[in-house]
Amino acid sequence: MNSTTNTKRNTMKYLGHALKLTLGAGAALGGSYLVSRIKEKHDTETSMSRLEQMVEELLATCGSDKK
């Protein structure tokens, strides 16, 4: 009976370590995914801002040519 109890304890200990490792890896992957999405959104907003600026410059140039 003692051998069975030790086996169960060891099994639970290893499963606990495996669970902690899996949760840690999941948290790391999830965090890196969120950071990459935020960076991508920032890059997109920067590109859109630059495009808006270029359009405004073109409209200003076209407007001054017609006068």
C-alpha positions in Angstrom: 0.0 0.0 0.0 2.9 2.3 0.8 4.4 1.8 -2.7 1.0 2.7 -4.3 0.8 5.9 -2.2 4.3 6.9 -3.2 3.6 6.2 -6.8 0.5 8.4 -6.7 2.3 11.2 -5.0 5.2 11.1 -7.5 2.7 11.0 -10.3 0.8 14.0 -8.9 4.1 15.9 -8.3 5.2 15.3 -11.9 1.8 16.3 -13.3 1.9 19.4 -11.2 5.3 20.4 -12.6 4.1 19.6 -16.1 1.0 21.7 -15.6 3.1 24.7 -14.3 5.5 24.4 -17.2 2.6 24.2 -19.7 0.9 27.2 -18.2 4.1 29.2 -18.2 4.8 28.4 -21.8 1.2 29.3 -22.7 1.5 32.6 -20.8 4.8 33.4 -22.7 3.3 32.6 -26.1 0.1 34.5 -25.3 2.1 37.5 -24.2 4.3 37.6 -27.2 1.2 37.2 -29.5 -0.4 40.2 -27.8 2.8 42.3 -28.1 3.1 41.5 -31.8 -0.6 42.4 -32.4 -0.1 45.7 -30.6 3.0 46.4 -32.7 1.2 45.5 -35.9 -1.6 47.8 -35.0 0.8 50.6 -34.3 2.6 50.1 -37.6 -0.7 50.1 -39.5 -1.8 53.4 -37.8 1.6 54.9 -38.6 1.3 53.9 -42.2 -2.3 55.3 -42.4 -1.2 58.5 -40.9 1.6 58.8 -43.4 -0.8 58.1 -46.3 -3.2 60.7 -45.0 -0.4 63.2 -44.8 0.6 62.4 -48.4 -2.9 62.8 -49.7 -3.2 66.2 -47.9 0.0 67.3 -49.5 -1.2 66.2 -52.9 -4.5 68.0 -52.5 -2.7 71.1 -51.4 -0.4 70.9 -54.4 -3.3 70.3 -56.8 -5.3 73.2 -55.3 -2.4 75.7 -55.6 -1.8 74.6 -59.3 -5.4 75.4 -60.2 -5.3 79.0 -58.9 
